[in-house]
Amino acid sequence: MADSAVSPAAVLPTTVPAVTPIPVREMLPWAAFFGTLMLVLLYFVGAEQSALAVFSGDAVHEWVHDGRHLLGFPCH
């Protein structure tokens, strides 16, 4: 039985992987993309069906109706 035991040194890694920081210039395009996407979504939830409506009818309003209430936008 003692022959099949594994020593703790064989299980643990001997080196720690280095953490490489991501440069800001590589994250900036993604941040701009997601920021723009969030602003577009916020527009459709908060301002669509008003004087600045892009689409006519109630389709967008009905799709985002619960999101408006959740975020505190008045719609009635």
mmCIF file of the N, C-alpha and C atoms, coordinates in Angstrom:
data_MODEL
# 
_entry.id   MODEL 
# 
loop_
_atom_site.group_PDB 
_atom_site.id 
_atom_site.type_symbol 
_atom_site.label_atom_id 
_atom_site.label_alt_id 
_atom_site.label_comp_id 
_atom_site.label_asym_id 
_atom_site.label_entity_id 
_atom_site.label_seq_id 
_atom_site.pdbx_PDB_ins_code 
_atom_site.Cartn_x 
_atom_site.Cartn_y 
_atom_site.Cartn_z 
_atom_site.occupancy 
_atom_site.B_iso_or_equiv 
_atom_site.pdbx_formal_charge 
_atom_site.auth_seq_id 
_atom_site.auth_comp_id 
_atom_site.auth_asym_id 
_atom_site.auth_atom_id 
_atom_site.pdbx_PDB_model_num 
ATOM 1   N N  . MET A 1 1  ? 0.794   -1.195 0.000   1.00 0.00 ? 1  MET A N  1 
ATOM 2   C CA . MET A 1 1  ? 0.000   0.000  0.000   1.00 0.00 ? 1  MET A CA 1 
ATOM 3   C C  . MET A 1 1  ? 0.831   1.250  0.000   1.00 0.00 ? 1  MET A C  1 
ATOM 4   N N  . ALA A 1 2  ? 1.902   1.258  0.684   1.00 0.00 ? 2  ALA A N  1 
ATOM 5   C CA . ALA A 1 2  ? 2.749   2.438  0.768   1.00 0.00 ? 2  ALA A CA 1 
ATOM 6   C C  . ALA A 1 2  ? 3.405   2.750  -0.562  1.00 0.00 ? 2  ALA A C  1 
ATOM 7   N N  . ASP A 1 3  ? 3.549   1.768  -1.418  1.00 0.00 ? 3  ASP A N  1 
ATOM 8   C CA . ASP A 1 3  ? 4.184   1.994  -2.720  1.00 0.00 ? 3  ASP A CA 1 
ATOM 9   C C  . ASP A 1 3  ? 3.289   2.797  -3.657  1.00 0.00 ? 3  ASP A C  1 
ATOM 10  N N  . SER A 1 4  ? 1.965   2.749  -3.494  1.00 0.00 ? 4  SER A N  1 
ATOM 11  C CA . SER A 1 4  ? 1.059   3.447  -4.404  1.00 0.00 ? 4  SER A CA 1 
ATOM 12  C C  . SER A 1 4  ? 0.741   4.866  -3.949  1.00 0.00 ? 4  SER A C  1 
ATOM 13  N N  . ALA A 1 5  ? 1.232   5.301  -2.832  1.00 0.00 ? 5  ALA A N  1 
ATOM 14  C CA . ALA A 1 5  ? 0.953   6.654  -2.340  1.00 0.00 ? 5  ALA A CA 1 
ATOM 15  C C  . ALA A 1 5  ? 1.700   7.684  -3.175  1.00 0.00 ? 5  ALA A C  1 
ATOM 16  N N  . VAL A 1 6  ? 1.053   8.804  -3.434  1.00 0.00 ? 6  VAL A N  1 
ATOM 17  C CA . VAL A 1 6  ? 1.642   9.891  -4.220  1.00 0.00 ? 6  VAL A CA 1 
ATOM 18  C C  . VAL A 1 6  ? 2.144   10.949 -3.262  1.00 0.00 ? 6  VAL A C  1 
ATOM 19  N N  . SER A 1 7  ? 3.358   11.388 -3.474  1.00 0.00 ? 7  SER A N  1 
ATOM 20  C CA . SER A 1 7  ? 3.910   12.412 -2.595  1.00 0.00 ? 7  SER A CA 1 
ATOM 21  C C  . SER A 1 7  ? 3.296   13.766 -2.928  1.00 0.00 ? 7  SER A C  1 
ATOM 22  N N  . PRO A 1 8  ? 3.111   14.660 -1.960  1.00 0.00 ? 8  PRO A N  1 
ATOM 23  C CA . PRO A 1 8  ? 2.517   15.980 -2.206  1.00 0.00 ? 8  PRO A CA 1 
ATOM 24  C C  . PRO A 1 8  ? 3.328   16.811 -3.192  1.00 0.00 ? 8  PRO A C  1 
ATOM 25  N N  . ALA A 1 9  ? 4.615   16.633 -3.258  1.00 0.00 ? 9  ALA A N  1 
ATOM 26  C CA . ALA A 1 9  ? 5.436   17.406 -4.185  1.00 0.00 ? 9  ALA A CA 1 
ATOM 27  C C  . ALA A 1 9  ? 5.147   17.044 -5.626  1.00 0.00 ? 9  ALA A C  1 
ATOM 28  N N  . ALA A 1 10 ? 4.685   15.827 -5.894  1.00 0.00 ? 10 ALA A N  1 
ATOM 29  C CA . ALA A 1 10 ? 4.385   15.404 -7.255  1.00 0.00 ? 10 ALA A CA 1 
ATOM 30  C C  . ALA A 1 10 ? 3.050   15.968 -7.731  1.00 0.00 ? 10 ALA A C  1 
ATOM 31  N N  . VAL A 1 11 ? 2.165   16.347 -6.831  1.00 0.00 ? 11 VAL A N  1 
ATOM 32  C CA . VAL A 1 11 ? 0.842   16.830 -7.195  1.00 0.00 ? 11 VAL A CA 1 
ATOM 33  C C  . VAL A 1 11 ? 0.830   18.344 -7.395  1.00 0.00 ? 11 VAL A C  1 
ATOM 34  N N  . LEU A 1 12 ? 1.521   19.076 -6.573  1.00 0.00 ? 12 LEU A N  1 
ATOM 35  C CA . LEU A 1 12 ? 1.502   20.539 -6.637  1.00 0.00 ? 12 LEU A CA 1 
ATOM 36  C C  . LEU A 1 12 ? 2.421   21.050 -7.736  1.00 0.00 ? 12 LEU A C  1 
ATOM 37  N N  . PRO A 1 13 ? 1.995   22.094 -8.459  1.00 0.00 ? 13 PRO A N  1 
ATOM 38  C CA . PRO A 1 13 ? 2.888   22.666 -9.479  1.00 0.00 ? 13 PRO A CA 1 
ATOM 39  C C  . PRO A 1 13 ? 4.066   23.379 -8.817  1.00 0.00 ? 13 PRO A C  1 
ATOM 40  N N  . THR A 1 14 ? 5.177   23.376 -9.506  1.00 0.00 ? 14 THR A N  1 
ATOM 41  C CA . THR A 1 14 ? 6.365   24.006 -8.941  1.00 0.00 ? 14 THR A CA 1 
ATOM 42  C C  . THR A 1 14 ? 6.478   25.473 -9.341  1.00 0.00 ? 14 THR A C  1 
ATOM 43  N N  . THR A 1 15 ? 5.784   25.882 -10.401 1.00 0.00 ? 15 THR A N  1 
ATOM 44  C CA . THR A 1 15 ? 5.833   27.279 -10.824 1.00 0.00 ? 15 THR A CA 1 
ATOM 45  C C  . THR A 1 15 ? 4.429   27.856 -10.846 1.00 0.00 ? 15 THR A C  1 
ATOM 46  N N  . VAL A 1 16 ? 4.347   29.141 -10.640 1.00 0.00 ? 16 VAL A N  1 
ATOM 47  C CA . VAL A 1 16 ? 3.076   29.856 -10.676 1.00 0.00 ? 16 VAL A CA 1 
ATOM 48  C C  . VAL A 1 16 ? 3.002   30.576 -12.015 1.00 0.00 ? 16 VAL A C  1 
ATOM 49  N N  . PRO A 1 17 ? 1.908   30.393 -12.782 1.00 0.00 ? 17 PRO A N  1 
ATOM 50  C CA . PRO A 1 17 ? 1.807   31.081 -14.066 1.00 0.00 ? 17 PRO A CA 1 
ATOM 51  C C  . PRO A 1 17 ? 1.753   32.597 -13.881 1.00 0.00 ? 17 PRO A C  1 
ATOM 52  N N  . ALA A 1 18 ? 2.435   33.301 -14.750 1.00 0.00 ? 18 ALA A N  1 
ATOM 53  C CA . ALA A 1 18 ? 2.459   34.759 -14.676 1.00 0.00 ? 18 ALA A CA 1 
ATOM 54  C C  . ALA A 1 18 ? 1.172   35.334 -15.265 1.00 0.00 ? 18 ALA A C  1 
ATOM 55  N N  . VAL A 1 19 ? 0.633   36.355 -14.620 1.00 0.00 ? 19 VAL A N  1 
ATOM 56  C CA . VAL A 1 19 ? -0.554  37.040 -15.101 1.00 0.00 ? 19 VAL A CA 1 
ATOM 57  C C  . VAL A 1 19 ? -0.105  38.214 -15.951 1.00 0.00 ? 19 VAL A C  1 
ATOM 58  N N  . THR A 1 20 ? -0.510  38.202 -17.207 1.00 0.00 ? 20 THR A N  1 
ATOM 59  C CA . THR A 1 20 ? -0.130  39.273 -18.122 1.00 0.00 ? 20 THR A CA 1 
ATOM 60  C C  . THR A 1 20 ? -1.260  40.289 -18.185 1.00 0.00 ? 20 THR A C  1 
ATOM 61  N N  . PRO A 1 21 ? -1.002  41.549 -17.851 1.00 0.00 ? 21 PRO A N  1 
ATOM 62  C CA . PRO A 1 21 ? -2.064  42.564 -17.928 1.00 0.00 ? 21 PRO A CA 1 
ATOM 63  C C  . PRO A 1 21 ? -2.430  42.853 -19.388 1.00 0.00 ? 21 PRO A C  1 
ATOM 64  N N  . ILE A 1 22 ? -3.705  43.163 -19.604 1.00 0.00 ? 22 ILE A N  1 
ATOM 65  C CA . ILE A 1 22 ? -4.180  43.505 -20.949 1.00 0.00 ? 22 ILE A CA 1 
ATOM 66  C C  . ILE A 1 22 ? -4.027  45.011 -21.130 1.00 0.00 ? 22 ILE A C  1 
ATOM 67  N N  . PRO A 1 23 ? -3.338  45.440 -22.186 1.00 0.00 ? 23 PRO A N  1 
ATOM 68  C CA . PRO A 1 23 ? -3.169  46.881 -22.407 1.00 0.00 ? 23 PRO A CA 1 
ATOM 69  C C  . PRO A 1 23 ? -4.505  47.571 -22.693 1.00 0.00 ? 23 PRO A C  1 
ATOM 70  N N  . VAL A 1 24 ? -4.610  48.824 -22.288 1.00 0.00 ? 24 VAL A N  1 
ATOM 71  C CA . VAL A 1 24 ? -5.837  49.601 -22.482 1.00 0.00 ? 24 VAL A CA 1 
ATOM 72  C C  . VAL A 1 24 ? -6.150  49.759 -23.960 1.00 0.00 ? 24 VAL A C  1 
ATOM 73  N N  . ARG A 1 25 ? -5.132  49.897 -24.805 1.00 0.00 ? 25 ARG A N  1 
ATOM 74  C CA . ARG A 1 25 ? -5.382  50.083 -26.239 1.00 0.00 ? 25 ARG A CA 1 
ATOM 75  C C  . ARG A 1 25 ? -6.038  48.864 -26.875 1.00 0.00 ? 25 ARG A C  1 
ATOM 76  N N  . GLU A 1 26 ? -5.929  47.691 -26.254 1.00 0.00 ? 26 GLU A N  1 
ATOM 77  C CA . GLU A 1 26 ? -6.605  46.507 -26.760 1.00 0.00 ? 26 GLU A CA 1 
ATOM 78  C C  . GLU A 1 26 ? -8.019  46.392 -26.215 1.00 0.00 ? 26 GLU A C  1 
ATOM 79  N N  . MET A 1 27 ? -8.296  46.963 -25.050 1.00 0.00 ? 27 MET A N  1 
ATOM 80  C CA . MET A 1 27 ? -9.638  46.910 -24.464 1.00 0.00 ? 27 MET A CA 1 
ATOM 81  C C  . MET A 1 27 ? -10.530 48.050 -24.947 1.00 0.00 ? 27 MET A C  1 
ATOM 82  N N  . LEU A 1 28 ? -9.946  49.147 -25.403 1.00 0.00 ? 28 LEU A N  1 
ATOM 83  C CA . LEU A 1 28 ? -10.720 50.331 -25.776 1.00 0.00 ? 28 LEU A CA 1 
ATOM 84  C C  . LEU A 1 28 ? -11.742 50.071 -26.884 1.00 0.00 ? 28 LEU A C  1 
ATOM 85  N N  . PRO A 1 29 ? -11.405 49.371 -27.977 1.00 0.00 ? 29 PRO A N  1 
ATOM 86  C CA . PRO A 1 29 ? -12.444 49.120 -28.988 1.00 0.00 ? 29 PRO A CA 1 
ATOM 87  C C  . PRO A 1 29 ? -13.622 48.302 -28.448 1.00 0.00 ? 29 PRO A C  1 
ATOM 88  N N  . TRP A 1 30 ? -13.363 47.326 -27.590 1.00 0.00 ? 30 TRP A N  1 
ATOM 89  C CA . TRP A 1 30 ? -14.441 46.534 -27.011 1.00 0.00 ? 30 TRP A CA 1 
ATOM 90  C C  . TRP A 1 30 ? -15.285 47.377 -26.067 1.00 0.00 ? 30 TRP A C  1 
ATOM 91  N N  . ALA A 1 31 ? -14.652 48.223 -25.294 1.00 0.00 ? 31 ALA A N  1 
ATOM 92  C CA . ALA A 1 31 ? -15.398 49.099 -24.387 1.00 0.00 ? 31 ALA A CA 1 
ATOM 93  C C  . ALA A 1 31 ? -16.276 50.067 -25.175 1.00 0.00 ? 31 ALA A C  1 
ATOM 94  N N  . ALA A 1 32 ? -15.765 50.605 -26.277 1.00 0.00 ? 32 ALA A N  1 
ATOM 95  C CA . ALA A 1 32 ? -16.555 51.513 -27.112 1.00 0.00 ? 32 ALA A CA 1 
ATOM 96  C C  . ALA A 1 32 ? -17.734 50.773 -27.747 1.00 0.00 ? 32 ALA A C  1 
ATOM 97  N N  . PHE A 1 33 ? -17.499 49.552 -28.205 1.00 0.00 ? 33 PHE A N  1 
ATOM 98  C CA . PHE A 1 33 ? -18.561 48.761 -28.825 1.00 0.00 ? 33 PHE A CA 1 
ATOM 99  C C  . PHE A 1 33 ? -19.674 48.469 -27.825 1.00 0.00 ? 33 PHE A C  1 
ATOM 100 N N  . PHE A 1 34 ? -19.319 47.944 -26.652 1.00 0.00 ? 34 PHE A N  1 
ATOM 101 C CA . PHE A 1 34 ? -20.330 47.597 -25.664 1.00 0.00 ? 34 PHE A CA 1 
ATOM 102 C C  . PHE A 1 34 ? -20.988 48.840 -25.080 1.00 0.00 ? 34 PHE A C  1 
ATOM 103 N N  . GLY A 1 35 ? -20.254 49.931 -24.956 1.00 0.00 ? 35 GLY A N  1 
ATOM 104 C CA . GLY A 1 35 ? -20.861 51.178 -24.497 1.00 0.00 ? 35 GLY A CA 1 
ATOM 105 C C  . GLY A 1 35 ? -21.903 51.684 -25.479 1.00 0.00 ? 35 GLY A C  1 
ATOM 106 N N  . THR A 1 36 ? -21.588 51.633 -26.765 1.00 0.00 ? 36 THR A N  1 
ATOM 107 C CA . THR A 1 36 ? -22.542 52.039 -27.800 1.00 0.00 ? 36 THR A CA 1 
ATOM 108 C C  . THR A 1 36 ? -23.751 51.115 -27.809 1.00 0.00 ? 36 THR A C  1 
ATOM 109 N N  . LEU A 1 37 ? -23.513 49.821 -27.678 1.00 0.00 ? 37 LEU A N  1 
ATOM 110 C CA . LEU A 1 37 ? -24.607 48.856 -27.643 1.00 0.00 ? 37 LEU A CA 1 
ATOM 111 C C  . LEU A 1 37 ? -25.528 49.122 -26.452 1.00 0.00 ? 37 LEU A C  1 
ATOM 112 N N  . MET A 1 38 ? -24.965 49.424 -25.304 1.00 0.00 ? 38 MET A N  1 
ATOM 113 C CA . MET A 1 38 ? -25.777 49.708 -24.121 1.00 0.00 ? 38 MET A CA 1 
ATOM 114 C C  . MET A 1 38 ? -26.596 50.986 -24.291 1.00 0.00 ? 38 MET A C  1 
ATOM 115 N N  . LEU A 1 39 ? -26.018 51.996 -24.934 1.00 0.00 ? 39 LEU A N  1 
ATOM 116 C CA . LEU A 1 39 ? -26.771 53.231 -25.179 1.00 0.00 ? 39 LEU A CA 1 
ATOM 117 C C  . LEU A 1 39 ? -27.936 52.997 -26.130 1.00 0.00 ? 39 LEU A C  1 
ATOM 118 N N  . VAL A 1 40 ? -27.728 52.170 -27.158 1.00 0.00 ? 40 VAL A N  1 
ATOM 119 C CA . VAL A 1 40 ? -28.811 51.850 -28.094 1.00 0.00 ? 40 VAL A CA 1 
ATOM 120 C C  . VAL A 1 40 ? -29.917 51.082 -27.372 1.00 0.00 ? 40 VAL A C  1 
ATOM 121 N N  . LEU A 1 41 ? -29.539 50.111 -26.547 1.00 0.00 ? 41 LEU A N  1 
ATOM 122 C CA . LEU A 1 41 ? -30.549 49.369 -25.788 1.00 0.00 ? 41 LEU A CA 1 
ATOM 123 C C  . LEU A 1 41 ? -31.288 50.276 -24.809 1.00 0.00 ? 41 LEU A C  1 
ATOM 124 N N  . LEU A 1 42 ? -30.572 51.178 -24.157 1.00 0.00 ? 42 LEU A N  1 
ATOM 125 C CA . LEU A 1 42 ? -31.208 52.116 -23.241 1.00 0.00 ? 42 LEU A CA 1 
ATOM 126 C C  . LEU A 1 42 ? -32.185 53.030 -23.975 1.00 0.00 ? 42 LEU A C  1 
ATOM 127 N N  . TYR A 1 43 ? -31.836 53.424 -25.212 1.00 0.00 ? 43 TYR A N  1 
ATOM 128 C CA . TYR A 1 43 ? -32.758 54.243 -26.008 1.00 0.00 ? 43 TYR A CA 1 
ATOM 129 C C  . TYR A 1 43 ? -34.049 53.477 -26.279 1.00 0.00 ? 43 TYR A C  1 
ATOM 130 N N  . PHE A 1 44 ? -33.916 52.226 -26.739 1.00 0.00 ? 44 PHE A N  1 
ATOM 131 C CA . PHE A 1 44 ? -35.114 51.470 -27.084 1.00 0.00 ? 44 PHE A CA 1 
ATOM 132 C C  . PHE A 1 44 ? -35.980 51.170 -25.857 1.00 0.00 ? 44 PHE A C  1 
ATOM 133 N N  . VAL A 1 45 ? -35.367 50.969 -24.716 1.00 0.00 ? 45 VAL A N  1 
ATOM 134 C CA . VAL A 1 45 ? -36.155 50.711 -23.513 1.00 0.00 ? 45 VAL A CA 1 
ATOM 135 C C  . VAL A 1 45 ? -36.760 52.004 -22.974 1.00 0.00 ? 45 VAL A C  1 
ATOM 136 N N  . GLY A 1 46 ? -36.003 53.089 -23.006 1.00 0.00 ? 46 GLY A N  1 
ATOM 137 C CA . GLY A 1 46 ? -36.450 54.302 -22.347 1.00 0.00 ? 46 GLY A CA 1 
ATOM 138 C C  . GLY A 1 46 ? -37.113 55.350 -23.198 1.00 0.00 ? 46 GLY A C  1 
ATOM 139 N N  . ALA A 1 47 ? -36.763 55.456 -24.477 1.00 0.00 ? 47 ALA A N  1 
ATOM 140 C CA . ALA A 1 47 ? -37.242 56.601 -25.247 1.00 0.00 ? 47 ALA A CA 1 
ATOM 141 C C  . ALA A 1 47 ? -38.048 56.231 -26.483 1.00 0.00 ? 47 ALA A C  1 
ATOM 142 N N  . GLU A 1 48 ? -38.027 54.994 -26.898 1.00 0.00 ? 48 GLU A N  1 
ATOM 143 C CA . GLU A 1 48 ? -38.804 54.608 -28.079 1.00 0.00 ? 48 GLU A CA 1 
ATOM 144 C C  . GLU A 1 48 ? -40.287 54.775 -27.788 1.00 0.00 ? 48 GLU A C  1 
ATOM 145 N N  . GLN A 1 49 ? -41.064 55.087 -28.791 1.00 0.00 ? 49 GLN A N  1 
ATOM 146 C CA . GLN A 1 49 ? -42.495 55.369 -28.704 1.00 0.00 ? 49 GLN A CA 1 
ATOM 147 C C  . GLN A 1 49 ? -42.759 56.767 -28.164 1.00 0.00 ? 49 GLN A C  1 
ATOM 148 N N  . SER A 1 50 ? -41.817 57.635 -28.325 1.00 0.00 ? 50 SER A N  1 
ATOM 149 C CA . SER A 1 50 ? -42.037 59.023 -27.909 1.00 0.00 ? 50 SER A CA 1 
ATOM 150 C C  . SER A 1 50 ? -41.872 59.910 -29.135 1.00 0.00 ? 50 SER A C  1 
ATOM 151 N N  . ALA A 1 51 ? -41.541 61.164 -28.932 1.00 0.00 ? 51 ALA A N  1 
ATOM 152 C CA . ALA A 1 51 ? -41.374 62.080 -30.057 1.00 0.00 ? 51 ALA A CA 1 
ATOM 153 C C  . ALA A 1 51 ? -40.188 61.687 -30.941 1.00 0.00 ? 51 ALA A C  1 
ATOM 154 N N  . LEU A 1 52 ? -39.254 60.934 -30.399 1.00 0.00 ? 52 LEU A N  1 
ATOM 155 C CA . LEU A 1 52 ? -38.066 60.524 -31.157 1.00 0.00 ? 52 LEU A CA 1 
ATOM 156 C C  . LEU A 1 52 ? -38.163 59.092 -31.667 1.00 0.00 ? 52 LEU A C  1 
ATOM 157 N N  . ALA A 1 53 ? -39.345 58.562 -31.837 1.00 0.00 ? 53 ALA A N  1 
ATOM 158 C CA . ALA A 1 53 ? -39.538 57.163 -32.207 1.00 0.00 ? 53 ALA A CA 1 
ATOM 159 C C  . ALA A 1 53 ? -38.937 56.860 -33.574 1.00 0.00 ? 53 ALA A C  1 
ATOM 160 N N  . VAL A 1 54 ? -38.234 55.757 -33.649 1.00 0.00 ? 54 VAL A N  1 
ATOM 161 C CA . VAL A 1 54 ? -37.645 55.299 -34.904 1.00 0.00 ? 54 VAL A CA 1 
ATOM 162 C C  . VAL A 1 54 ? -38.651 54.452 -35.667 1.00 0.00 ? 54 VAL A C  1 
ATOM 163 N N  . PHE A 1 55 ? -39.400 53.613 -34.956 1.00 0.00 ? 55 PHE A N  1 
ATOM 164 C CA . PHE A 1 55 ? -40.372 52.721 -35.568 1.00 0.00 ? 55 PHE A CA 1 
ATOM 165 C C  . PHE A 1 55 ? -41.774 53.171 -35.194 1.00 0.00 ? 55 PHE A C  1 
ATOM 166 N N  . SER A 1 56 ? -42.698 53.065 -36.135 1.00 0.00 ? 56 SER A N  1 
ATOM 167 C CA . SER A 1 56 ? -44.082 53.421 -35.820 1.00 0.00 ? 56 SER A CA 1 
ATOM 168 C C  . SER A 1 56 ? -44.797 52.200 -35.262 1.00 0.00 ? 56 SER A C  1 
ATOM 169 N N  . GLY A 1 57 ? -45.854 52.427 -34.517 1.00 0.00 ? 57 GLY A N  1 
ATOM 170 C CA . GLY A 1 57 ? -46.618 51.330 -33.937 1.00 0.00 ? 57 GLY A CA 1 
ATOM 171 C C  . GLY A 1 57 ? -46.192 51.040 -32.509 1.00 0.00 ? 57 GLY A C  1 
ATOM 172 N N  . ASP A 1 58 ? -46.756 49.958 -31.967 1.00 0.00 ? 58 ASP A N  1 
ATOM 173 C CA . ASP A 1 58 ? -46.519 49.611 -30.574 1.00 0.00 ? 58 ASP A CA 1 
ATOM 174 C C  . ASP A 1 58 ? -45.613 48.402 -30.389 1.00 0.00 ? 58 ASP A C  1 
ATOM 175 N N  . ALA A 1 59 ? -45.020 47.901 -31.444 1.00 0.00 ? 59 ALA A N  1 
ATOM 176 C CA . ALA A 1 59 ? -44.240 46.658 -31.345 1.00 0.00 ? 59 ALA A CA 1 
ATOM 177 C C  . ALA A 1 59 ? -43.056 46.793 -30.393 1.00 0.00 ? 59 ALA A C  1 
ATOM 178 N N  . VAL A 1 60 ? -42.272 47.833 -30.535 1.00 0.00 ? 60 VAL A N  1 
ATOM 179 C CA . VAL A 1 60 ? -41.099 48.008 -29.674 1.00 0.00 ? 60 VAL A CA 1 
ATOM 180 C C  . VAL A 1 60 ? -41.543 48.253 -28.242 1.00 0.00 ? 60 VAL A C  1 
ATOM 181 N N  . HIS A 1 61 ? -42.581 49.039 -28.059 1.00 0.00 ? 61 HIS A N  1 
ATOM 182 C CA . HIS A 1 61 ? -43.082 49.315 -26.718 1.00 0.00 ? 61 HIS A CA 1 
ATOM 183 C C  . HIS A 1 61 ? -43.511 48.027 -26.014 1.00 0.00 ? 61 HIS A C  1 
ATOM 184 N N  . GLU A 1 62 ? -44.193 47.162 -26.717 1.00 0.00 ? 62 GLU A N  1 
ATOM 185 C CA . GLU A 1 62 ? -44.656 45.920 -26.106 1.00 0.00 ? 62 GLU A CA 1 
ATOM 186 C C  . GLU A 1 62 ? -43.500 44.979 -25.786 1.00 0.00 ? 62 GLU A C  1 
ATOM 187 N N  . TRP A 1 63 ? -42.461 44.970 -26.597 1.00 0.00 ? 63 TRP A N  1 
ATOM 188 C CA . TRP A 1 63 ? -41.309 44.099 -26.349 1.00 0.00 ? 63 TRP A CA 1 
ATOM 189 C C  . TRP A 1 63 ? -40.511 44.557 -25.133 1.00 0.00 ? 63 TRP A C  1 
ATOM 190 N N  . VAL A 1 64 ? -40.424 45.843 -24.894 1.00 0.00 ? 64 VAL A N  1 
ATOM 191 C CA . VAL A 1 64 ? -39.594 46.357 -23.797 1.00 0.00 ? 64 VAL A CA 1 
ATOM 192 C C  . VAL A 1 64 ? -40.427 46.895 -22.638 1.00 0.00 ? 64 VAL A C  1 
ATOM 193 N N  . HIS A 1 65 ? -41.714 46.581 -22.628 1.00 0.00 ? 65 HIS A N  1 
ATOM 194 C CA . HIS A 1 65 ? -42.623 47.146 -21.628 1.00 0.00 ? 65 HIS A CA 1 
ATOM 195 C C  . HIS A 1 65 ? -42.194 46.819 -20.194 1.00 0.00 ? 65 HIS A C  1 
ATOM 196 N N  . ASP A 1 66 ? -41.920 45.564 -19.896 1.00 0.00 ? 66 ASP A N  1 
ATOM 197 C CA . ASP A 1 66 ? -41.529 45.193 -18.533 1.00 0.00 ? 66 ASP A CA 1 
ATOM 198 C C  . ASP A 1 66 ? -40.171 45.775 -18.157 1.00 0.00 ? 66 ASP A C  1 
ATOM 199 N N  . GLY A 1 67 ? -39.276 45.888 -19.143 1.00 0.00 ? 67 GLY A N  1 
ATOM 200 C CA . GLY A 1 67 ? -37.976 46.497 -18.878 1.00 0.00 ? 67 GLY A CA 1 
ATOM 201 C C  . GLY A 1 67 ? -38.102 47.964 -18.515 1.00 0.00 ? 67 GLY A C  1 
ATOM 202 N N  . ARG A 1 68 ? -39.067 48.643 -19.103 1.00 0.00 ? 68 ARG A N  1 
ATOM 203 C CA . ARG A 1 68 ? -39.302 50.043 -18.750 1.00 0.00 ? 68 ARG A CA 1 
ATOM 204 C C  . ARG A 1 68 ? -39.684 50.164 -17.286 1.00 0.00 ? 68 ARG A C  1 
ATOM 205 N N  . HIS A 1 69 ? -40.605 49.328 -16.838 1.00 0.00 ? 69 HIS A N  1 
ATOM 206 C CA . HIS A 1 69 ? -41.028 49.382 -15.433 1.00 0.00 ? 69 HIS A CA 1 
ATOM 207 C C  . HIS A 1 69 ? -39.881 48.988 -14.509 1.00 0.00 ? 69 HIS A C  1 
ATOM 208 N N  . LEU A 1 70 ? -39.110 47.992 -14.901 1.00 0.00 ? 70 LEU A N  1 
ATOM 209 C CA . LEU A 1 70 ? -38.002 47.538 -14.074 1.00 0.00 ? 70 LEU A CA 1 
ATOM 210 C C  . LEU A 1 70 ? -36.959 48.640 -13.888 1.00 0.00 ? 70 LEU A C  1 
ATOM 211 N N  . LEU A 1 71 ? -36.697 49.412 -14.938 1.00 0.00 ? 71 LEU A N  1 
ATOM 212 C CA . LEU A 1 71 ? -35.702 50.481 -14.874 1.00 0.00 ? 71 LEU A CA 1 
ATOM 213 C C  . LEU A 1 71 ? -36.280 51.809 -14.397 1.00 0.00 ? 71 LEU A C  1 
ATOM 214 N N  . GLY A 1 72 ? -37.585 51.872 -14.175 1.00 0.00 ? 72 GLY A N  1 
ATOM 215 C CA . GLY A 1 72 ? -38.198 53.079 -13.630 1.00 0.00 ? 72 GLY A CA 1 
ATOM 216 C C  . GLY A 1 72 ? -38.630 54.103 -14.656 1.00 0.00 ? 72 GLY A C  1 
ATOM 217 N N  . PHE A 1 73 ? -38.735 53.722 -15.922 1.00 0.00 ? 73 PHE A N  1 
ATOM 218 C CA . PHE A 1 73 ? -39.221 54.650 -16.948 1.00 0.00 ? 73 PHE A CA 1 
ATOM 219 C C  . PHE A 1 73 ? -40.731 54.648 -16.955 1.00 0.00 ? 73 PHE A C  1 
ATOM 220 N N  . PRO A 1 74 ? -41.348 55.818 -16.987 1.00 0.00 ? 74 PRO A N  1 
ATOM 221 C CA . PRO A 1 74 ? -42.811 55.845 -17.070 1.00 0.00 ? 74 PRO A CA 1 
ATOM 222 C C  . PRO A 1 74 ? -43.264 55.529 -18.500 1.00 0.00 ? 74 PRO A C  1 
ATOM 223 N N  . CYS A 1 75 ? -44.364 54.789 -18.613 1.00 0.00 ? 75 CYS A N  1 
ATOM 224 C CA . CYS A 1 75 ? -44.865 54.513 -19.963 1.00 0.00 ? 75 CYS A CA 1 
ATOM 225 C C  . CYS A 1 75 ? -46.377 54.519 -20.023 1.00 0.00 ? 75 CYS A C  1 
ATOM 226 N N  . HIS A 1 76 ? -47.064 54.791 -18.927 1.00 0.00 ? 76 HIS A N  1 
ATOM 227 C CA . HIS A 1 76 ? -48.527 54.858 -18.944 1.00 0.00 ? 76 HIS A CA 1 
ATOM 228 C C  . HIS A 1 76 ? -48.930 56.219 -18.459 1.00 0.00 ? 76 HIS A C  1 
# 
